[in-house]
Amino acid sequence: MRDIPHFITFGVHFFCLRTRHSTGQGRGTTLSRFEDALQKGNTMELKTPLYDNHVALGAKMVPFAGYSMPVQYPSGVIAEHMAVRTACGLFDVSHMGEITCKGTDALKNLNHMLTNKFDNMSDGRARYSPMCNDQGGVIDDLIVYKKADNDYLIVVNASNRNKDFAWIADHVFGDCVVEDISDSVGQIALQGPKAEEILSKIVKEEEIPVKNYTAVFDADVQGYKCIVSRTGYTGEDGFELYCDAGDAAAIWDLLLATGKDEGLIPCGLGARDTLRMEAAMPLYGHEMDDTVTPLETGLGFAVKLDKEEFIGKDGMMGEPQRTRIGLKVTGRGIIREAQPVFKDGNQIGNTTSGTHCPFMGYPVAMALVQAGVVDVGDSVSVDVRGRMVEAEVVPLPFYKKGMPQPEKTK
């Protein structure tokens, strides 16, 4: 998941929460700032709670998912990428969407609308899942947090926030209230091998999640109340801090100051993309969309076909017709998205993402191709604006946490 513009990571995210009003069963009634702006004909980009912090740090701001977001800081994308691989980076992900799901039928709704299974979740656990349409295509991929029985938090991609909430609200049933609280939440991701060392300076040991895909609700971060989770989208360890939007700027500054000696630097959307590419993490709108099933893009681990039913199950019962593969460029050039892939002169699919990977030291790409036509080690060609670039099919992910840097790139 994790929205980024053509260019995500494991880490710690901090969520700051402020309750918003909703009424009745089924869906909240609060209109999002984004929807409100559209209704008023306002095409101005929204600002996250950290906009002023980014500007003060000299970030290059770009429009993304309706927000003005930092694509890079003066240090540059490569330096930001390498900081996350070797030390730590700090990301503003406040543009992500947060939806609460509460009620005695909340669990039934999650199991019905999402492909994963949530029956055995304990309090404080997080679980990744696609959400699919009736044909099995991916509407979005998201993370569900369980705070307590009948009380869940769903985190969705920024660009899909309004679409996701509308879909969920249209399909909710029974005693279940869903509410979009995104405008009241700030989210900061702390990513890299030194993330826990930095976080431990300002958060009590017992309030730092120990296992991946867990969270501590009501953690205290130097007087600020946060949800601290341990998921991520960079291929490294890390945390997310979810906080009240009004506290986000102070927490951002606190983290940067606390991690200065450990090499912590702010990072933008550019590094988020190169990091998630090295880790071969699928991105919505690239490796998946509403025409691609989770099984085709390598997300079978989050699809529980043994469930009695869920939306999209019938569309996934046959053998997948496509598969996601990794490509290492062996010729000259950079492969980008939406470029035809050929084997023995026949087109077998198209690339979905591609870039140069700073840590690995060479260009890579991912592609959706016909199932069963290539194996690891095979050579393929990619049509890059009329010029054929050679590539080798390689295993995914390209990078694994703790992997030594290739000698030629040091």
N, C-alpha and C positions, 0 to 999 in steps of 0.2 A: 504494500500500500504506500502510503506516505507521498503526498503530492510534491512534485518538483517539475520545473519547466525544461524538458528535453536535455537535461545536462547529466534511498534513503538510508539505516544504520542501526546497530544495537546500541543502546545507551540508556541513561536515566532520564525520565521526563518528569517535570514538576507541574502538577495541575493545581491551579488556584480556583476554588469554586465559590460562586455566589448563587443562591437559590433564586429562580425566577418563577413567576406565577403561572399556573396553568389551572384549567378548570375542567371538570367533567371527566368521563372515561374516554379512553381511546387516544386523544392527542392533545398536546398543549395548545394554547390559543395565542401565545406570544409571536408577533411578527418579527423575523430576523432583520437586522440592520441592512443586510444585503437585499432581501426581498423588498423592504421598505424603500430603499434607494431606487430599485428598479421601478416600483410603482410610481414613484415621483419623477421618473425620467432622469434620475441622477446617474450619470455614467462615471463619476469620479471614483477612483480607487479607494477602497477602505484602508484603514491603517490598523495594524495590530497594536496592542498596548506598548510594544517595544520600538515603535517607529522612531521616536525621538532619540532613543539610545543608538539605533543604527546610524542615523544621520550624524550624531555626535562622533561616532567612531569612523566616519568617512566611508560608509558602505555605499556601493553602487546599487541604487534601488531600481527594481523593474516591476512591471505589472504581472501578477500571477494569481489566478483563481479569485479575481476581484479585489485583491489586496496589493498594496505596494510592499514588496519584499526585498531583502538584501540578496543579491546574487553573489556578491563577493565583497570582501573588505580590502583595504590597501595591501595587505599581505599577499593577496592573490589566491586563486583556486588551488594551485599545487601546494603551497605552504599550508593552507587550511586542511587539505586532504591528508598531507603527511603528519600534521599535528594530531589528527584523530587516530592515525595508525600507530603513532609512536608516543603520544602524550595524551592530549585531550582537546576536544573542541566543544563549543557551545552554540546551539542552534535555537533560533526562534521558530517554533512550530505552532504559534498561537492561532494561525489561520485554519488549523484542523477543526473538525466539527465534533461536538460532544452532545450526545442524546441520552437522556435518562429513560429507563424502562422499569416501571414499578407496578406492583400489584400481585395478587395471588395467582394470576395467570401469566405473569411475566415469563417464567421459564418455558411454558408451553408455546408462547409466542416466539421466543428465541429459537426453539427447536423447530418450529414450523417455518420461519422465515430465513434461517441460516443453514448452511450445509453441515457445519460441525455439530457436535453433540455437547450439551451443557448440563446434563443431569448430574454428573459426578464432580462438578466444580465446588471447591470449598471456598469459604470467605477469603478474600484477598488474592484470589487467583485471576489470571488473565488468559484469554483464549482467542486465537486468531481464527477468522472464518470469512470465506466469501459469502456474499448475498446474491442470489441468482434470480433471473426471471423464469417464466414458465418453461422456456426452451432450454434452460441450463446455462445461458450466457451470464456473465458476471456483471451485476449492477454496480458492485463495489466490493473491495475487500476491507475488512475492519477488525477491530479488537474489542472484545467484550470483557469488562471487569465485573466481578461479583463483589459487591460490598457486603451484602447479607442476603438471606433468603428474601425473595421478592423485590430485590433492590439491585439494579444493574446499571452500569455506565457503558455506553457504546461510543467508540471513537472512530470517526469516519474521515475519509479524504476530503480536503478542503473543496476541491472542485466539484465534488459530488454531494456536498452537505445538504442542499435544498432538495435535490432529487432523491437522496436517501431518505430524508425525513418524510417526504411526501409518500414514498413507497411504503415505508414502515407504517405510517399513520393510516394509509388506505387498507392495510392488511391486518391491522391489530384487531384482536377480538377479546371478549370476556373482560375480566377485571384486570385491565392493564392500561396504564397511562404512560404515554411517551411524550417527552418534552425536549425541544432543542434549546440547550442552555449555552450554546457556543459563544455568544456575545459576552457572557459574563466570565469566561474562562481564559486564563493565560496558560500557555504551555511552553516549557523550555526543556530542551534535550541536552544532556551532558554526556558526551560520547568519547570513548577512548580507554586505553589500558590504565590510565591514572584517574578515571572517573570516581571510583569508590574511595580512593585515597583523598581526593578533594572533597567529596561529599561528607566524609566522616569528620571533617573539621567543623561542620556546621549542623550536622544532624546526629542524634544519638544512635549508637550502634544498633539498638533494638528497633529503630524506626527506619533502618535501611533494608530493603528487600534482599533476602539472601539468595533466592533462586530466580532464574530467568522466568519471565512471564508470571511474576507475582507483584503485589502492590501493598503498600501500607497506607491506609486511609487515616486522615487526621494527624499526619506527621507534623512535627514542629521544626521549622527551618528558621532558627534565630528569631522566633516570635511570629513568623508567618505560617499559617495553617495551609498545608499542601497534601495532595495525594502524591506519593512518591512511588513510581513503578519502575520495573526493570525489563524493558522489552528492547526496542531499538531498531535501526534501519541502516546501519553502516557496516555491519560485519564485526563490530567491536562490542565490548561490554559497555554498559552505560545505563543511564537513568532518565526518566521523564518526571518533571515536576509540574503538576497541575495546580494552579493557584487562582485566587481571585484576580480578575483582570487588573484591578487597581493596585495589586501588590507586585505584578510581574516585573516592572521596571526596577524596583528596589532589589528583588531577588536576582535579577540578571546582573546588576552591578555587584551584588554581594558575591555571587559565584565567580565572576571575573577576577575580583580582588582576591578571593580565597585561593583560586587556582593559579595565580600569576607565577609563583615560584615553580610550579609543576609544568609550566609551559602551556597553560590553557589559553586559547585564543578564540575569538568569535568566528563563526563559519557561516557561509551563505548557501544558497540553493545550488550553486555550481558544484561545490564540494559534496553536497548531499547526493548529487547525481553520480559523480564519479565514484564515490564510496559505495553506493548501492549497486552500481554496475560491477565493480570488482567482486562484491559479495553475491552477485547474480540474483538480486532480489527483484521480483517482478514489480512493475509500476503500472497502475491503472491507466488506461489509455494507450499503453504501449504493448506490454506482454499480455494484457487482458482487456476485454471490453464486453459489451452486451452480446457480442457474436462469438465469443471464445468461452469455452467451458473451463472450470478449474482443473479438470483432468487433463485438458490439452496443454495447459500452461505450467504443469508440474506441481499443482496444489492438491494432489490426491490425499495427502495426509490430513487435510482439513475438510474432506468430504466423507461423510459417514453414510455410505449406501445401505448399511444395515439398519438405519433408522426406518421406522414404519413409513414415514412420509416427510417430505419437506419440499418447498417450492423449488422446482427445477430438477427434481430427482428423475422424472421420466425422461428428460432430455439428456441424461447422462448414463443411461443404462447400456448403451451399445459401446463398442470399442472406440476410443478416441481416434479421430481421423487426422489429427495434427499433434505435433509434439514440440516442446521448446528445447532448443539446443544452444550450446555455447560455441562461439567461433573465435579463434585466435588468428589475427591477421598475419599472414606469412609473406604477402606481397607488399607493395608500397601504397600507402594511403590509409585514410580513416574511413571506416564503414559507419554510416549513420542509419537512422530508422527508415522503414518503408522502402528498402532497396531489394530488388529481386535476387534470390539465391538460386544458383544453378549447380546441378550435378550431372556430369557427362553430357552437357549441352542442353539439358532439360530443366526448366524452372520447377523447383520443388517447394518454394515458399518465399517468404519475405522477412527481412530483418525487422525487429521491433525496437531495438535500442542499440547504440554503438558509440564508443568514445575511446580516447587514449586513457589508459589507467596509470596514474602517476606512480603508485607503489610497485605495480608489476612491471612497468617500464615498456609496455607495448599496447597497441590498440586491440580491443575486443568488441564483440557484438553478441547479441542474442537474436534468435530467429524462431519463427513458427514455421515448421516445414511439414510435409506429408509424413505421416507415421511410417516407420519401418524402411525408409529409403536411404538413410545414412547411419553410420556407426562412428563412435569415437575413433579418431585417427584418419578418417576419410578427408579427402581434399574437396573443396567446393570453390566456386567463383561467385563473386557478388558484383552486380552491375552498379557501379558508383558513377552516376551521371554519364553513362555511356562508356565508361572504362572498366574493364574487368579486373577486380582485385582478388587475389588468391587468399584463401583462408583454410584453416584446419579445424575440424570438429573436435572440441575438447570437452572434458567433463565439467559440470557445474557443481559448486561455484568456482570462479576463477581464483578467488582468495578465501582462505580460512583463517580465523582468528589465531594469531600467534605464528603464522607462516613467516619464515625468514624472507627478507627482500632479495629478489634475484640479484646475483652479483653484478651483472652488467648495468644495473640501474643505480647502484650505490655511488 
